[in-house]
Amino acid sequence: MERLTTPLPVIVIAELLGVPSSERARFKEWSDATISGSRQLDAGEELTFSDAQREMVKYFSKMIAGRVEAPKDDLISGLVDAKVDGESLSQIDILGFCILLLVAGNETTTNLLSNALYTLHERPALWDELAEDKGLIPPFIEEVLRFRSPVQHMYRTSKHEVQLSGVTIPAGSHLVAWIGSANRDEKVYEGAEKFQIHRPARNIAFGHGIHYCLGAPLARLEAKIALEALLARYASVQIPSLADCKPVPTRLVYGFQTMPTRLESRRR
């Protein structure tokens, strides 16, 4: 986690946003602080801001103001310059984008990569299969997204009364939509509890419709490039002690905090 799956997406999203390399370490701290808010909601506690979250808001607010005065070739400058129906985005809108991109841009990819490696540890034969046929890496990634969805649920509010599976959901109801459950729906996936890379690539790990994740292509690309590099360099992946693997302590995301892994180099 410390050497691969955490730093890779942080580096990518930091460069996109125009954040200096010296600030990358703070990115993970801020992302973890934001995710910790989901633990408060899971426990039914009142949501409070941590010092790290306040620091993140202050940092991005200053950065946005700086791009207004002196634009650069980065995503924040693009948001500052963007117009919707002839109107510029407000600072609150841009700040929300920055925080969303920070968390979604690294947390999901980190969990996708670690879940992929965990899956390959469980199924050693898959490592050789993917190494021999790189064309199987994209469907493998899709099945990891389905089988071990990096984001397990999303909070929603119903705008209108709706009937769902014979249940009436009143307007204004607060809902939890379980993505992880939908991705294992037996009505949609034959043998849903089995990991099969040759099934049709179909899942809602990145959402659907207007809520579809704008960073989905980037997450898939990062995972593909990372797996191609690992498969070319190493002969196998092993997790020596499952007891040393600590999951992320929230029901919002599915992944690992720690996952000590051994990679065996290919003989030359």
Residue pairs with C-beta under 8 A, 6 or more apart in sequence:
1 110
1 114
1 256
1 257
1 258
1 259
4 113
4 226
5 109
5 110
5 111
5 113
5 114
5 117
5 259
6 28
6 106
6 110
7 24
8 109
8 110
8 113
8 222
8 226
9 105
9 106
9 109
9 110
9 113
9 219
9 222
10 24
10 27
10 28
10 31
10 106
11 21
11 24
12 105
12 106
12 109
12 218
12 222
13 27
13 101
13 102
13 105
13 106
14 21
14 23
14 24
14 27
16 74
16 75
16 101
16 105
17 74
17 75
17 76
17 98
17 101
17 102
18 63
18 67
18 72
18 73
18 74
18 75
18 76
18 77
19 27
19 63
23 59
26 55
26 59
27 102
27 106
28 106
29 52
30 52
30 53
30 55
30 56
30 102
31 102
31 103
31 106
31 107
32 52
33 50
33 52
33 53
33 56
34 53
34 56
34 99
34 102
34 103
35 103
35 107
35 248
35 250
35 252
35 253
36 50
36 250
37 47
37 53
38 250
38 251
38 252
38 253
39 249
39 250
40 46
40 47
40 48
41 47
41 155
42 250
42 251
42 252
56 99
56 102
57 95
57 99
60 95
60 98
60 99
61 91
61 95
63 76
63 98
64 76
64 80
64 91
64 94
64 95
64 98
65 91
67 74
67 76
67 77
67 80
68 80
71 77
71 80
71 81
75 101
76 94
76 98
79 89
79 94
79 97
79 98
80 88
80 89
80 94
82 88
82 89
83 89
89 97
101 215
104 213
104 215
105 215
105 218
107 150
107 253
107 255
108 150
108 151
108 206
108 213
108 215
108 219
108 253
109 150
109 218
109 219
109 222
109 223
110 255
111 150
111 151
111 248
111 253
111 254
111 255
111 256
112 141
112 144
112 145
112 150
112 219
112 223
113 222
113 223
113 226
114 255
114 256
114 259
115 144
115 148
115 150
115 254
115 255
115 256
116 140
116 141
116 144
116 223
116 227
117 230
117 237
117 259
117 261
118 148
118 239
118 245
118 256
118 259
119 126
119 144
119 147
119 148
119 195
120 126
120 127
120 130
120 237
121 237
121 238
121 239
121 261
123 195
124 236
126 140
126 197
127 231
127 235
127 236
127 237
129 136
130 136
130 137
130 140
130 227
130 231
131 231
131 232
134 228
134 231
136 197
137 224
137 227
137 228
137 231
138 201
138 220
138 224
139 197
139 198
139 201
140 197
140 227
141 220
141 223
141 224
141 227
142 197
142 201
142 202
142 203
143 195
143 196
143 197
143 199
143 201
145 183
145 203
145 205
145 206
146 183
146 184
146 189
146 202
146 203
146 205
147 183
147 184
147 195
148 254
149 179
149 180
149 183
149 203
149 205
149 254
150 205
150 253
150 254
150 255
151 179
151 205
151 252
151 253
151 254
152 178
152 179
152 180
152 251
152 252
152 253
152 254
153 176
153 177
153 178
153 179
153 180
153 251
153 252
154 176
154 177
154 179
154 207
154 211
155 174
155 175
155 176
155 177
156 174
156 175
156 176
156 177
157 172
157 173
157 174
157 175
158 169
158 170
158 171
158 172
158 173
158 175
159 171
160 171
161 168
161 169
161 170
161 171
162 168
162 169
163 169
169 175
179 204
179 205
179 207
180 254
182 188
182 204
183 189
183 203
183 204
183 205
184 192
184 193
185 192
186 192
188 202
189 199
189 202
190 199
206 212
206 213
206 216
206 219
207 213
213 219
230 237
230 263
232 266
233 263
233 265
233 266
234 263
234 264
234 265
234 266
235 264
235 265
235 266
235 267
236 263
236 264
237 261
237 262
237 263
237 264
238 261
238 262
238 263
238 264
239 245
239 259
239 260
239 261
239 262
240 260
240 262
241 260
244 258
244 259
244 260
245 256
245 258
245 259
245 260
246 256
246 257
246 258
246 259
247 254
247 255
247 256
247 257
248 254
248 255
248 256
248 257
249 257
